[in-house]
Amino acid sequence: MWIKTKKNFFSIFIILVLSLFFSVACSNSTNTEKLQNNSNQQEVDALFKKAQNLFDQDKNDDAYKILKQLADQGDTKAQNALGNGYQHGFWGETDLKQAKYWFSKAADQNYAGGIHNLGILEFLQGNYKQALPYFEKAARMNHADSINLLGTYYSEGIVFQQDHKKALEYFSQAIDIDTNNASALFNIGQAYYYGEGVEQDYNKAFVWLTKSANQDYSLAQIQLAEMYFSGKGVSRDVAKAIEMVKPLAELGDPKAQENLKWYIEHPNEY
């Protein structure tokens, strides 16, 4: 049987972190007085954008040099990006100590992204209680990703007693702040798909999951493929299911690979 796309909170925010590597949407970020005195903010933003473009071109070393320059000057966005790079090995070997150092630098300036990422470092090591205060602090600063993860705490019964309705409130709050938060959109879609905290409704699940999938969120794309294959919330279309999941399978996603194999070999079993 093909694999159901039940929530996997590790995959959810690992995907999110990678997709938002250079995200600068946090409106309450600050730069140090030193940076303000030494650099015009427009010049800083232009350099950061240049680093982003270099990174997108796989010129990681060149991107690093610019980010390091900005980070040493106190730019929180660059500090956070450096931390992400060390966490995921974009600057060479993975170095969690350096990741924590740069996230802390940004967090010390009250940058919500850095605070959130300190929480992620703890969470990925299974330190859920230690991670929680970081997410709660960033959530109070209207950081949508942290608010979404608080919902995950409740939906998965992590630290708190499992409460799907409470989880849905957090997911919805994250969407209120960031309408394009792919992970929160996915979580709301899953809530409707499985009837968790809300009456089960495949049609509504399809709408929410489509919004998430349209942002190249792989978990949502896999879930939508399942819906096309099974005909839940949409007319059954095996060819469409294969079309959606095949690119992910080719990229090495094990869940997509397993599902694709099933769709091809068992097109009438669902």
Secondary structure, 3 states (H helix, E strand, C coil): CCCCCCCCHHHHHHHHHHHCCCCCCCCCCCECHHHHHHCCHHHHHHHHHHHHHHHHCCCHHHHHHHHHHHHHHCEHHHHHHHHHHHHHCCCCCCCHHHHHHHHHHHHHCCCHHHHHHHHHHHHHCCCHHHHHHHHHHHHHCCCHHHHHHHHHHHHHCCCCCCCHHHHHHHHHHHHHHCCCCHHHHHHHHHHHHHCCCCCCCHHHHHHHHHHHHCCCCHHHHHHHHHHHHHCCCCCCCHHHHHHHHHHHHHCCCHHHHHHHHHHHHCCCCC
